[in-house]
């Protein structure tokens, strides 16, 4: 394959001569940018913007909390689009040692001490879909003490989590166009609470509808089981968004971030 370069102005990509006649699997930050031959200044084409529903993630996490604050569970992820290709390639390239330590290292990134196993999907081929499951054991899911708080987030990093909108309030609008790639993400959590723990509060159900952001969330407790369902659609489609577009996007996303940051407060008796 010929030469591919991203020009420093973040608005163009450069292709060697043969590349204009080949189909490229472009990284997300190259979509919607003008294409130029290396050595010339005139754009010969434009990479089509990625459709907002081209990247999708579905997450299902089941977690059981013990009286002492430890937890066990499974996290299953189904991906479509470029995210599927990237994760499949990463899993395919894992050495035996890396695969053995994969879950322990992933949990440590979120400051959990634990272990587990990675059940990879089919890492062969070039399909735009990929699935995998993580089985985990966490020593300290809830810290010691008679009261505390937690949030409904995955216990390990995933490519397209709903929770990536949690920090939208702190994001800065740039003066230049920036990459904006839409996606959809759905999450379902089923959490089994221990007998010595009582919830004092949970986030309220939410519904946000906008031209670029759609979000729904529901939170229910049935006995010792908590069920959470969230769905997020980032409908930005331009590939490169102006500061005006990003300012409007963040405004629409603010209530999503507020809902995601709402903590679950609890109290518990000492483990017997």
Residue pairs with C-beta under 8 A, 6 or more apart in sequence:
1 18
1 19
1 22
1 24
2 15
2 16
2 17
2 18
2 19
2 22
3 14
3 15
3 16
3 19
3 38
4 13
4 14
4 15
4 16
4 19
4 24
5 13
5 14
5 38
6 12
6 13
6 14
6 29
6 30
7 13
7 14
7 36
10 176
10 177
10 178
10 179
11 33
11 34
11 177
11 240
12 33
12 34
12 35
12 36
12 43
13 26
13 30
13 33
13 34
13 35
13 36
13 47
14 35
14 36
14 37
14 38
15 35
15 36
15 37
15 38
16 37
16 38
17 37
17 38
20 35
20 37
20 44
20 45
25 82
25 85
26 47
27 82
28 50
28 55
28 82
28 179
28 181
29 179
29 181
30 47
31 47
31 48
31 49
31 50
31 179
31 181
31 239
32 46
32 47
32 48
32 49
32 50
32 238
32 239
32 240
33 46
33 47
33 239
33 240
34 43
34 45
34 46
34 47
35 43
35 44
35 45
35 46
35 47
36 42
36 43
36 44
37 44
47 239
49 237
49 238
49 239
50 82
50 181
50 182
50 237
50 239
51 182
51 237
52 182
52 183
52 184
52 233
52 234
52 235
52 236
52 237
53 182
53 183
53 184
53 233
54 80
54 81
54 82
54 182
54 183
55 79
55 80
55 81
55 82
55 83
55 160
55 181
55 182
55 183
55 184
56 79
56 80
56 81
56 83
56 160
56 183
56 184
56 185
57 77
57 78
57 79
57 80
57 83
57 158
57 159
57 160
57 161
57 183
57 184
57 185
57 186
58 77
58 78
58 185
58 186
58 187
59 75
59 76
59 77
59 78
59 154
59 158
59 161
59 185
59 186
59 187
59 188
60 75
60 76
60 187
60 188
61 73
61 74
61 75
61 76
61 154
61 155
61 187
61 188
61 189
61 190
62 73
62 74
62 189
62 190
62 191
63 71
63 72
63 73
63 141
63 155
63 189
63 190
63 191
63 192
64 71
64 72
64 73
64 191
64 192
65 71
65 141
65 142
65 191
65 192
65 193
65 194
65 197
66 72
66 194
66 271
67 194
67 195
67 196
67 197
67 271
67 272
68 271
69 140
69 141
69 142
69 143
69 144
69 271
70 137
70 138
70 139
70 140
70 141
71 136
71 137
71 138
71 141
71 142
71 155
72 136
72 137
72 138
73 135
73 136
73 155
74 133
74 134
74 135
74 136
75 133
75 134
75 136
75 154
75 155
75 156
75 158
76 131
76 132
76 133
76 134
77 131
77 132
77 133
77 134
77 158
77 159
78 129
78 130
78 131
79 87
79 129
79 130
79 131
79 159
79 160
80 128
80 129
81 128
81 183
82 128
83 159
83 160
83 183
84 127
84 128
84 129
84 130
85 126
85 128
85 130
86 159
87 130
87 132
87 159
88 121
88 123
88 127
88 130
89 123
91 118
91 120
91 121
91 123
91 132
92 123
92 124
94 102
99 118
99 120
102 118
103 114
103 115
103 116
103 117
103 118
103 134
103 135
103 136
103 156
104 114
104 115
104 116
106 134
106 156
106 157
107 113
107 114
107 115
107 116
107 136
107 138
107 155
107 156
109 156
109 157
110 155
110 156
110 157
112 138
112 139
112 140
112 141
112 155
113 138
113 139
113 140
114 136
114 137
114 138
114 139
115 136
115 137
116 134
116 135
116 136
116 137
117 134
117 135
118 132
118 133
118 134
119 132
119 133
119 134
119 135
120 132
121 130
121 131
121 132
122 130
134 156
136 155
136 156
138 155
141 150
141 155
142 148
142 150
142 197
142 266
142 268
146 267
146 268
146 269
146 270
147 265
147 266
147 267
147 268
148 265
148 266
148 268
149 263
149 264
149 265
149 266
150 263
150 264
150 266
151 163
151 260
151 261
151 262
151 263
151 264
152 189
152 191
152 203
152 219
152 228
152 230
152 264
153 161
153 163
154 161
154 163
154 187
160 183
160 184
160 185
161 185
161 187
162 185
162 186
162 187
162 215
162 230
162 231
162 232
162 260
163 260
165 215
165 232
165 253
165 256
165 257
165 260
166 257
166 260
166 261
167 257
168 250
168 253
168 254
168 256
168 257
169 254
169 257
169 258
171 250
173 243
173 246
173 247
173 250
174 243
174 246
175 243
176 243
177 240
177 241
177 242
177 243
178 240
178 241
178 246
179 239
179 240
179 241
180 236
180 238
180 239
180 240
180 241
180 245
180 246
180 249
181 234
181 236
181 239
182 233
182 234
182 235
182 236
182 237
183 234
184 231
184 232
184 233
184 234
185 231
185 232
186 229
186 230
186 231
186 232
187 228
187 229
187 230
187 231
188 227
188 228
188 229
189 226
189 227
189 228
189 229
190 225
190 226
190 227
191 225
191 226
191 227
191 228
192 224
192 225
193 199
193 224
193 225
193 226
194 224
194 268
195 224
196 268
196 269
196 270
196 271
196 272
197 266
197 267
197 268
198 266
198 267
198 268
199 221
199 226
199 264
199 265
199 266
200 265
200 266
200 267
201 263
201 264
201 265
202 219
202 221
202 226
202 262
202 264
203 217
203 219
203 259
203 260
203 262
203 264
204 219
204 259
204 262
205 217
205 218
205 219
206 215
206 216
206 217
206 255
206 256
206 259
207 215
207 216
207 217
208 214
208 215
208 216
208 252
208 253
208 255
208 256
210 252
211 235
211 248
211 252
212 234
212 235
212 236
212 245
212 248
212 249
212 252
213 232
213 233
213 234
213 235
213 249
213 252
213 253
213 256
214 231
214 232
214 233
214 235
215 230
215 231
215 232
215 233
215 255
215 256
215 259
216 229
216 230
216 231
217 228
217 229
217 230
217 231
217 259
218 227
218 228
218 229
218 230
219 226
219 227
219 228
220 226
220 227
220 228
221 227
232 256
236 245
236 249
238 245
241 249
